[in-house]
Amino acid sequence: MIYFRVHTKDIAYITQQPRGLFTAIGKLVDAKTLTQEETDEYWKNREYFEKVLPVPPFYEQGNPDHATTWFKDNPQGNDIYAQMDFYRAMAKKYGLKLYISKCSEVPGEIIYEDDFQIAVKNLNPSVAIETKEL
């Protein structure tokens, strides 16, 4: 199985890993960078994704294991990523360079899994992860 993450180069405080796409756009909202119309669209998108994409339970505790989520390169993971066009459009509009990291084996210790994604902690340095700009 192939696993992938879409992220910026910014390092997230909690995970000490590159900031994922959802969080990166959320930071633009927090900074009041988006227009009001875009902010309203952000909240509509966020509500939708929180309904259709399971939110790993560790987020309720503030992500104490500093885990990162990786999409599965399968029909469910690819479909949900394809639906994230608003997030990609906002990144492009506001100059956030996006990167995709891929690996062909589990990149760390799995602490959560569903049909769309895995969440891992303790990245395994021996796993080959290829990262390129989108």
KETI-614644 format. One line per 4 residues: number of its first residue (from 1); for each residue x, y, z of N, C-alpha, C. Coordinates in Angstrom, 3 decimals. Layout:
N
NUM> X:Y:Z:X:Y:Z:X:Y:Z | ...
//
This chain:
134
1> 0.856:-1.184:0.000:0.000:0.000:0.000:0.890:1.231:0.000 | 0.467:2.236:-0.734:1.122:3.545:-0.742:0.366:4.445:0.235 | 1.105:5.237:0.983:0.534:6.223:1.902:1.042:7.592:1.468 | 0.199:8.636:1.638:0.633:9.970:1.247:0.066:11.046:2.167
5> 0.840:12.120:2.287:0.439:13.324:3.031:0.630:14.518:2.122 | -0.276:15.471:2.222:-0.135:16.742:1.528:0.081:17.786:2.614 | 1.131:18.582:2.449:1.554:19.473:3.532:2.331:20.660:2.993 | 2.610:21.588:3.890:3.489:22.717:3.592:4.873:22.375:4.136
9> 5.794:23.309:4.010:7.119:23.102:4.615:7.152:23.544:6.069 | 6.144:24.327:6.489:6.090:24.784:7.881:6.036:23.582:8.809 | 6.761:23.662:9.892:6.765:22.577:10.872:5.723:22.877:11.948 | 4.831:21.927:12.148:3.775:22.072:13.147:4.374:21.944:14.542
13> 3.880:22.762:15.450:4.392:22.785:16.817:4.209:21.431:17.514 | 3.016:20.866:17.419:2.719:19.634:18.167:3.446:18.423:17.593 | 3.374:18.246:16.266:3.936:17.030:15.671:5.417:17.141:15.339 | 5.908:18.361:15.193:7.262:18.606:14.711:7.484:17.996:13.322
17> 6.397:17.922:12.562:6.405:17.437:11.181:5.784:18.532:10.310 | 5.975:18.451:8.991:5.354:19.463:8.135:3.840:19.549:8.363 | 3.340:20.766:8.385:1.934:21.044:8.677:1.052:20.535:7.540 | 0.052:19.707:7.882:-0.866:19.152:6.903:-1.778:20.203:6.294
21> -2.402:19.844:5.173:-3.218:20.778:4.411:-4.389:21.335:5.205 | -5.121:20.487:5.932:-6.251:20.984:6.717:-5.795:22.050:7.715 | -4.733:21.768:8.430:-4.237:22.692:9.443:-3.679:23.960:8.811 | -2.997:23.819:7.681:-2.410:24.988:7.024:-3.493:25.985:6.622
25> -4.591:25.502:6.088:-5.662:26.413:5.692:-6.378:26.932:6.936 | -6.514:26.109:7.953:-7.086:26.576:9.220:-6.281:27.723:9.805 | -4.965:27.685:9.650:-4.115:28.781:10.136:-4.386:30.074:9.372 | -4.679:29.962:8.075:-5.038:31.158:7.303:-6.349:31.753:7.811
29> -7.286:30.897:8.180:-8.554:31.372:8.745:-8.285:32.071:10.075 | -7.502:31.429:10.932:-7.185:32.014:12.241:-6.517:33.388:12.104 | -5.693:33.529:11.085:-4.977:34.788:10.868:-5.836:35.827:10.132 | -7.067:35.455:9.815:-8.002:36.341:9.103:-7.459:36.760:7.739
33> -6.763:35.833:7.087:-6.205:36.064:5.759:-7.270:35.917:4.680 | -8.170:34.967:4.844:-9.209:34.713:3.853:-10.272:35.803:3.890 | -10.940:35.995:2.754:-12.079:36.917:2.723:-13.207:36.310:3.558 | -14.222:37.101:3.852:-15.357:36.566:4.618:-16.051:35.443:3.852
37> -16.203:35.602:2.550:-16.825:34.553:1.732:-15.998:33.268:1.783 | -14.684:33.398:1.685:-13.802:32.230:1.749:-13.847:31.595:3.137 | -13.900:32.415:4.167:-13.989:31.888:5.524:-15.284:31.111:5.706 | -16.386:31.651:5.189:-17.663:30.930:5.258:-17.559:29.595:4.518
41> -16.909:29.605:3.365:-16.734:28.369:2.586:-15.827:27.381:3.339 | -14.809:27.908:4.004:-13.937:27.057:4.826:-14.773:26.296:5.858 | -15.651:27.013:6.582:-16.444:26.360:7.622:-17.416:25.342:7.042 | -17.952:25.609:5.864:-18.812:24.626:5.199:-18.014:23.372:4.845
45> -16.812:23.579:4.296:-15.950:22.453:3.942:-15.523:21.682:5.176 | -15.142:22.392:6.202:-14.702:21.724:7.431:-15.821:20.868:8.011 | -17.042:21.403:8.052:-18.181:20.640:8.557:-18.401:19.385:7.712 | -18.309:19.534:6.402:-18.490:18.382:5.514:-17.428:17.310:5.792
49> -16.169:17.711:5.800:-15.106:16.722:5.989:-15.164:16.073:7.369 | -15.585:16.809:8.381:-15.713:16.199:9.708:-16.853:15.183:9.752 | -17.797:15.259:8.805:-18.870:14.267:8.721:-18.447:13.040:7.933 | -17.710:13.230:6.826:-17.416:12.111:5.929:-16.050:11.472:6.160
53> -15.129:12.202:6.762:-13.791:11.674:7.040:-13.654:11.528:8.548 | -13.504:10.291:9.026:-13.405:10.126:10.480:-12.271:10.969:11.071 | -12.571:11.623:12.178:-11.564:12.401:12.902:-10.946:11.478:13.945 | -9.660:11.180:13.823:-9.031:10.292:14.799:-9.255:10.791:16.229
57> -9.603:9.884:17.133:-9.976:10.297:18.492:-8.874:10.976:19.285 | -7.625:10.769:18.935:-6.542:11.391:19.710:-6.550:12.911:19.605 | -7.196:13.454:18.576:-7.272:14.912:18.466:-8.079:15.520:19.613 | -9.039:14.762:20.142:-9.830:15.265:21.279:-8.958:15.503:22.510
61> -7.844:14.780:22.629:-6.922:14.952:23.753:-5.755:15.873:23.392 | -5.825:16.540:22.231:-4.753:17.446:21.837:-3.574:16.764:21.168 | -3.779:15.556:20.664:-2.737:14.795:19.964:-1.506:14.564:20.841 | -1.680:13.885:21.977:-0.570:13.702:22.913:0.596:12.870:22.368
65> 0.337:12.038:21.344:1.414:11.223:20.765:2.111:11.911:19.593 | 1.691:13.148:19.282:2.296:13.919:18.193:2.194:13.176:16.861 | 1.041:12.555:16.633:0.820:11.743:15.439:0.550:12.597:14.206 | 0.864:12.028:13.050:0.515:12.625:11.773:-0.371:11.643:11.020
69> -1.265:12.195:10.201:-2.152:11.342:9.419:-1.654:11.264:7.980 | -1.832:10.101:7.413:-1.431:9.801:6.034:-2.627:9.175:5.338 | -2.960:9.698:4.156:-4.020:9.077:3.376:-3.532:7.761:2.801 | -4.461:6.856:2.625:-4.178:5.605:1.930:-4.394:5.840:0.438
73> -3.500:5.311:-0.360:-3.656:5.385:-1.818:-4.586:4.242:-2.233 | -5.864:4.453:-1.926:-6.913:3.481:-2.261:-8.125:4.291:-2.724 | -9.187:3.656:-3.176:-10.334:4.432:-3.670:-10.880:5.440:-2.654 | -10.983:5.070:-1.386:-11.526:5.985:-0.374:-10.580:7.157:-0.109
77> -9.312:6.877:0.096:-8.339:7.934:0.359:-8.175:8.872:-0.820 | -8.134:8.319:-2.025:-7.985:9.152:-3.218:-9.224:10.004:-3.457 | -10.408:9.441:-3.213:-11.641:10.192:-3.414:-11.732:11.368:-2.442 | -11.443:11.121:-1.178:-11.559:12.195:-0.198:-10.530:13.301:-0.500
81> -9.338:12.910:-0.929:-8.336:13.915:-1.290:-8.798:14.719:-2.508 | -9.381:14.061:-3.487:-9.870:14.756:-4.680:-10.926:15.800:-4.308 | -11.673:15.565:-3.254:-12.714:16.496:-2.827:-12.159:17.730:-2.093 | -10.888:17.749:-1.822:-10.284:18.837:-1.054:-9.856:20.010:-1.943
85> -10.575:20.240:-3.044:-10.187:21.278:-3.986:-10.219:22.680:-3.377 | -11.153:22.957:-2.468:-11.186:24.274:-1.821:-9.869:24.539:-1.095 | -9.375:23.558:-0.364:-8.143:23.716:0.403:-6.951:23.964:-0.524 | -6.876:23.212:-1.606:-5.790:23.412:-2.561:-5.889:24.789:-3.217
89> -7.111:25.221:-3.537:-7.310:26.534:-4.161:-6.887:27.657:-3.217 | -7.206:27.535:-1.933:-6.815:28.571:-0.977:-5.297:28.602:-0.802 | -4.678:27.438:-0.778:-3.222:27.391:-0.670:-2.591:28.101:-1.870 | -3.100:27.811:-3.050:-2.552:28.439:-4.256:-2.776:29.950:-4.226
93> -3.997:30.370:-3.921:-4.331:31.794:-3.918:-3.447:32.578:-2.950 | -3.175:31.987:-1.764:-2.439:32.714:-0.729:-0.958:32.333:-0.652 | -0.457:31.686:-1.700:0.975:31.460:-1.829:1.567:30.390:-0.935 | 0.744:29.451:-0.472:1.286:28.338:0.314:1.740:27.232:-0.635
97> 3.024:26.980:-0.666:3.517:25.875:-1.494:3.118:24.568:-0.825 | 2.574:23.678:-1.635:2.171:22.370:-1.124:3.131:21.304:-1.635 | 3.322:20.323:-0.789:4.186:19.191:-1.086:3.396:17.920:-0.830 | 3.798:16.870:-1.523:3.218:15.560:-1.259:4.358:14.627:-0.887
101> 4.174:13.928:0.222:5.129:12.917:0.658:4.464:11.565:0.497 | 5.205:10.624:-0.069:4.673:9.282:-0.308:5.663:8.244:0.184 | 5.112:7.132:0.620:5.951:6.000:0.986:5.179:4.713:0.695 | 5.908:3.642:0.491:5.278:2.372:0.128:5.182:1.413:1.304
105> 5.545:1.884:2.474:5.349:1.090:3.687:4.896:2.019:4.802 | 4.360:1.449:5.853:3.871:2.251:6.975:5.033:3.088:7.509 | 4.851:4.426:7.558:5.977:5.290:7.914:6.306:5.379:9.399 | 5.540:4.747:10.242:5.785:4.786:11.687:4.845:3.820:12.386
109> 4.699:3.996:13.675:3.832:3.125:14.483:2.376:3.583:14.340 | 1.533:2.712:13.816:0.125:3.065:13.617:-0.594:3.130:14.963 | -1.257:4.272:15.196:-2.069:4.405:16.408:-3.549:4.572:16.080 | -3.850:4.693:14.772:-5.235:4.830:14.337:-5.297:4.437:12.865
113> -6.420:3.830:12.477:-6.612:3.493:11.072:-8.096:3.431:10.765 | -8.457:3.917:9.575:-9.810:3.744:9.052:-9.682:3.490:7.551 | -10.776:3.521:6.829:-10.747:3.213:5.402:-9.975:4.238:4.579 | -9.850:5.466:5.077:-9.245:6.557:4.333:-7.787:6.813:4.678
117> -7.409:6.541:5.926:-6.151:7.066:6.447:-5.585:6.204:7.568 | -4.326:6.490:7.853:-3.693:5.971:9.064:-3.136:7.175:9.817 | -2.929:6.994:11.098:-2.212:7.985:11.904:-1.037:7.254:12.527 | 0.126:7.889:12.446:1.334:7.252:12.955:2.072:8.172:13.909
121> 2.775:7.551:14.817:3.715:8.265:15.678:5.071:7.608:15.489 | 6.097:8.238:16.004:7.451:7.682:15.945:7.820:7.273:14.519 | 7.975:8.262:13.642:8.359:7.953:12.265:9.596:7.066:12.243 | 9.561:6.092:11.362:10.657:5.153:11.218:11.670:5.739:10.229
125> 12.870:6.066:10.678:13.841:6.709:9.788:14.303:5.810:8.640 | 14.061:4.513:8.728:14.487:3.626:7.640:13.455:3.529:6.512 | 12.280:4.119:6.704:11.258:4.106:5.653:11.588:5.208:4.647 | 11.640:4.825:3.388:11.921:5.792:2.318:10.663:6.608:2.028
129> 10.758:7.913:2.253:9.652:8.824:1.986:10.092:9.788:0.887 | 9.339:9.780:-0.213:9.623:10.673:-1.325:8.734:11.907:-1.213 | 9.344:13.077:-1.246:8.592:14.325:-1.132:8.865:15.175:-2.363 | 7.781:15.696:-2.946:7.928:16.598:-4.088:6.887:17.689:-4.015
133> 7.183:18.811:-4.665:6.255:19.931:-4.688:5.089:19.600:-5.615 | 3.888:19.993:-5.190:2.703:19.799:-6.038:2.593:20.925:-7.043
//
